[in-house]
Structure formats: C-alpha cells, structure tokens
Amino acid sequence: MFYESKHLLNPEYQISERGKNFSFPLHIHSCFEILMIKSGKMKITVGSESRTLEKNDAALIFPNQIHGMQTEDESEHILCVFSQKLVNYFSKKVQNLLPVSGFFHVPELEAQLFSGISSKSDISTVKGTLYILCGIFDQTAEYRQRANSGEDSLLYTILEYIEKNYSGECLLKNVIDSIKYDYAYISKFFKKNIGISFNEYVNRRRVSEACYLLKTTDKSVLEIGMECGYDSLRSFNRNFRLYLNMSPREFQKNTALSLSGI
C-alpha cells in the first residue's frame, strides 16, 4: 500500500519503501516523492502526463501534485516520500512552480545510493541522497507556474477533502454540499478520473495509513483502526484483508519479523 504524509510536524519526515508489483490510484499529498524503478515496468501518471518507466527511470512528484502508479505485469521499485523542509533549498527554489515533466533517469551510482536508504537511515545520509537526486532532476528540468484547469481543480478539491477527513466521517455528500455539484455527476467524475469509487478510495486511504501506523508505532490494532476512521474492529479487519489478503495483526507480525531479520 501507500503511506501518505499527514505527519508533517516533523521537518525531517521521510518514509522509504521497497516493493513489487505496486499500483495505487491517483492521489495527492503535501510532501515531495521520488519513485524509481529497480526492475520491470511501471506506468506512472504525474499531472496530465503518463509514462511507462523501466530500470533506473524515476519520477519526482511535487507537493500537492496529482499522481498514480500502475503495474500491469511485474515491477520492483523504491520510493521515498519526504518533507519539503528536508530539501529546503530546492523546495524554496521551485516554490509555486511545477516541472513541465516530472520524469528523469538516475545514473547507476546514484541509483545505488538511493536504493541504500530506508526509513531508519541516518538523516544526513537521506538528506544528502535526496539533494543529489533533486540536483540531477533540476539540471535538465523545465518549469512552469502552477495553474489548474477546471477539471484538475475539481479533482484536487475532492482529493484534498479526503486527505483532511478520511480519519473521520468522509462522505461524498459532504463534498457535494461544499462544492455545489450534482451528486451523480461527481460520483461518475471521480470514478472516471481515479478508476475506483469514492468509497473504495477512502477505504484504500485508511488502510494505507493503518499500514504506516502498524509499522511505526506500538499502538494496538483496535487503536489504529479507530484512528484511521473505522468504527469497529470487525470493519477494520474486513477492509484491511480485502486489500492486503491478511489481517492487521498478521501484517503487524510480519513487519516485526522483517525488522528483526527473521
């Protein structure tokens, strides 16, 4: 799954992950993200541009930029979602800008450096590696002022609402009340652009946050379920198993074994 970033009180926030055969629908978050392909192929969408990336190809996603990932056959990747303040100089340089294209190729040496970082890496190592990759990207990047078309702005508004509300009551009718659109139109608009229904997206978002908390905290499964917007352990277990084919407790146990090296 995908760990979004609502943990931005920490200026050194970063979460790194390796995975295989990864897919996730269009979404937004307030951090930068670098995703690099280790093997196979993955289709990445950033804004209105989509490309199929292969080994050492990468995407640099800017804060609040709509993006998604789709693996059709096989892929292996590494991604890092990180605070704007972690690359403060670069962040200030590109403030209010977006790249014309977010895609770039990472040379082998730098790809190895990026592959070596993790969520537990020394922050100086992470910071240096991220600055190197942002520098490689910046050497050839062209930029434009941020500007949204009507449809992009509408989609962003809906995704932003989900980010702010998924841990509580998060209903499409509440979005409709705030933006004054027809319910049936927005329901179809969302599914057409994201590929899944509003409710399914909210549940995927909740499960993703639960994965983050199960990996990084000592909270109980019940506490995490409630924090992620589920009103019962039963509904939390059901939705978690739907997307990951295991229970939250099994995920927590597997994570603990992985961290212990067993």
C-alpha positions in Angstrom: 0.0 0.0 0.0 1.0 3.6 0.1 1.9 5.7 3.1 0.7 9.2 2.8 2.1 12.1 4.8 0.0 13.7 7.4 3.0 13.5 9.8 4.4 16.9 8.8 5.1 18.4 12.2 8.5 16.7 11.9 10.6 18.7 9.4 12.8 15.6 8.9 9.9 13.4 8.0 10.6 10.7 5.4 9.2 7.2 4.7 11.1 5.0 2.3 9.8 1.7 1.0 10.7 -1.0 -1.5 8.0 -3.1 -3.1 7.0 -5.3 -6.0 4.0 -5.1 -8.5 2.9 -1.8 -6.9 -0.3 0.0 -8.1 -2.1 3.0 -6.5 -4.8 5.3 -7.9 -4.4 9.0 -8.4 -3.9 10.8 -5.2 -2.1 13.8 -3.6 -0.1 14.6 -0.5 1.9 17.6 0.9 5.4 16.1 0.5 7.8 15.5 -2.3 8.1 12.0 -3.6 10.7 10.2 -5.6 9.8 6.8 -7.1 12.5 4.8 -9.0 12.1 1.5 -10.9 14.5 -1.2 -9.9 13.3 -3.8 -12.5 10.4 -4.5 -14.7 8.0 -1.7 -15.8 5.5 0.6 -14.1 3.2 3.2 -15.6 3.4 6.4 -13.7 1.0 9.3 -14.1 2.0 12.8 -12.8 -0.4 15.5 -13.6 -1.6 15.1 -17.1 1.5 13.1 -18.2 1.8 9.3 -18.2 4.9 7.3 -18.9 6.0 3.7 -18.6 9.2 3.6 -16.6 11.9 0.9 -16.6 15.2 0.3 -14.7 16.6 3.4 -13.0 13.9 5.6 -14.5 12.3 7.8 -11.9 9.6 10.4 -11.2 9.9 13.4 -8.9 6.4 14.3 -7.7 6.0 17.8 -6.3 3.8 18.6 -3.2 0.1 18.6 -4.0 0.6 17.2 -7.5 -1.9 14.6 -8.6 -0.2 11.3 -9.3 -0.7 7.5 -9.5 1.0 4.2 -10.3 0.0 1.1 -12.2 1.9 -2.2 -12.8 0.4 -4.4 -15.5 2.9 -7.3 -15.4 5.9 -7.1 -13.0 7.8 -4.3 -11.4 10.2 -3.6 -8.5 10.5 -0.1 -7.1 11.9 2.0 -4.3 10.1 5.2 -3.2 10.7 7.9 -0.7 8.1 10.4 0.5 9.8 13.3 2.2 9.1 16.7 3.8 9.7 19.8 1.8 11.9 21.0 4.6 14.2 18.1 4.2 15.4 19.6 0.9 14.7 23.2 1.9 17.0 24.9 -0.6 15.5 23.0 -3.5 12.0 23.5 -2.2 12.4 27.3 -2.0 13.9 27.4 -5.5 10.8 25.7 -7.0 8.1 27.3 -4.9 5.0 28.0 -6.9 6.4 26.1 -9.8 5.8 22.7 -11.4 8.0 20.8 -13.8 6.9 20.5 -17.4 7.8 16.8 -17.0 8.4 15.0 -13.7 10.4 12.1 -15.2 14.1 11.6 -15.3 16.8 8.9 -15.4 19.1 8.1 -12.5 22.7 7.1 -13.2 23.7 3.8 -11.8 25.9 5.1 -8.9 23.2 7.5 -7.7 20.6 4.7 -8.1 22.6 2.5 -5.8 22.8 5.4 -3.2 19.0 5.8 -3.4 18.5 2.0 -3.1 20.5 2.1 0.1 18.3 4.5 2.1 15.5 3.4 4.4 13.1 4.9 6.9 15.7 4.1 9.6 18.7 5.6 7.7 20.7 8.4 9.3 19.0 11.7 8.4 22.3 13.2 7.0 22.6 10.2 4.5 19.0 10.6 3.5 19.2 14.3 3.1 22.4 14.1 1.0 21.0 11.4 -1.3 17.7 13.3 -1.8 19.6 16.5 -2.7 21.7 14.6 -5.2 18.6 13.2 -6.9 16.9 16.6 -6.9 20.0 18.1 -8.4 20.1 15.5 -11.2 16.5 16.3 -11.9 17.0 20.1 -11.8 19.9 20.0 -14.3 17.5 19.3 -17.2 14.1 20.2 -15.8 11.9 23.0 -17.3 9.4 24.7 -15.0 6.1 26.5 -15.3 3.9 28.4 -12.9 1.3 26.3 -11.1 -2.1 26.5 -12.8 -5.0 24.2 -12.7 -7.6 23.6 -15.3 -11.2 23.4 -14.2 -11.3 19.6 -14.1 -7.9 19.3 -12.4 -9.0 21.9 -9.8 -12.2 19.9 -9.1 -10.4 16.6 -8.7 -7.8 18.3 -6.5 -10.6 19.7 -4.3 -12.1 16.2 -3.8 -8.8 14.6 -3.1 -7.9 17.3 -0.7 -11.2 16.8 1.2 -10.4 13.1 1.5 -6.9 13.9 2.9 -8.4 16.1 5.6 -11.3 13.9 6.5 -10.5 10.2 5.9 -9.9 9.5 9.5 -13.4 10.6 10.5 -16.7 11.0 8.6 -15.7 11.1 5.0 -18.8 11.1 2.7 -19.2 12.1 -0.9 -22.4 14.0 0.0 -20.3 16.3 2.3 -18.1 17.1 -0.7 -21.2 17.8 -2.8 -22.5 20.2 -0.1 -19.3 22.3 -0.2 -18.7 22.5 -4.0 -22.4 22.6 -5.1 -22.3 20.0 -7.8 -24.8 17.3 -8.7 -24.2 14.1 -6.7 -24.5 11.7 -9.7 -22.1 13.9 -11.8 -19.4 14.0 -9.1 -19.7 10.2 -8.4 -19.2 9.5 -12.1 -16.5 12.1 -12.5 -14.5 10.7 -9.6 -14.7 7.1 -10.8 -13.8 8.1 -14.4 -10.7 10.0 -13.3 -9.5 7.8 -10.4 -10.7 4.4 -11.7 -12.4 3.4 -8.4 -15.4 4.7 -6.5 -15.2 7.4 -3.8 -15.9 4.9 -1.0 -13.3 2.5 -2.2 -10.7 5.2 -2.5 -11.4 6.3 1.1 -11.0 2.8 2.4 -7.7 2.3 0.5 -6.5 5.6 2.0 -7.5 4.4 5.5 -5.8 1.0 5.1 -2.6 2.8 3.8 -2.5 5.0 6.9 -3.1 1.9 9.0 -0.1 0.2 7.4 2.1 3.1 8.3 0.9 3.1 11.9 1.2 -0.7 12.2 4.8 -0.4 11.0 5.9 2.6 13.0 4.0 2.6 16.3 3.3 0.3 19.2 -0.4 1.1 19.2 -2.9 -1.7 19.4 -4.8 -2.9 16.2 -8.0 -1.5 17.7 -6.5 1.9 18.4 -5.1 2.1 14.9 -8.4 1.1 13.3 -10.3 3.8 15.2 -7.6 6.4 14.4 -8.0 5.5 10.7 -11.7 6.1 10.6 -13.2 2.6 11.3 -15.9 2.4 14.0 -15.3 -1.3 14.8 -12.5 -3.8 14.7 -14.7 -6.0 12.5 -15.0 -3.4 9.7 -11.2 -2.6 10.0 -10.3 -6.3 9.7 -12.7 -6.8 6.8 -11.4 -3.8 4.7 -7.7 -4.5 5.6 -8.0 -8.1 4.4 -9.8 -7.0 1.3 -6.8 -5.0 0.1 -3.8 -6.9 1.6 -5.2 -10.5 1.9 -4.2 -10.6 5.6 -5.4 -9.2 8.9 -3.9 -6.1 10.6 -2.4 -8.4 13.2 -0.8 -10.6 10.6 0.7 -7.5 8.9 2.0 -6.3 12.2 3.6 -9.6 13.0 5.2 -9.9 9.6 6.6 -6.4 9.9 8.1 -7.2 13.3 9.7 -10.4 11.9 11.1 -8.5 9.0 12.6 -5.8 11.2 14.2 -8.4 13.5 15.8 -10.1 10.5 14.0 -13.5 11.0 
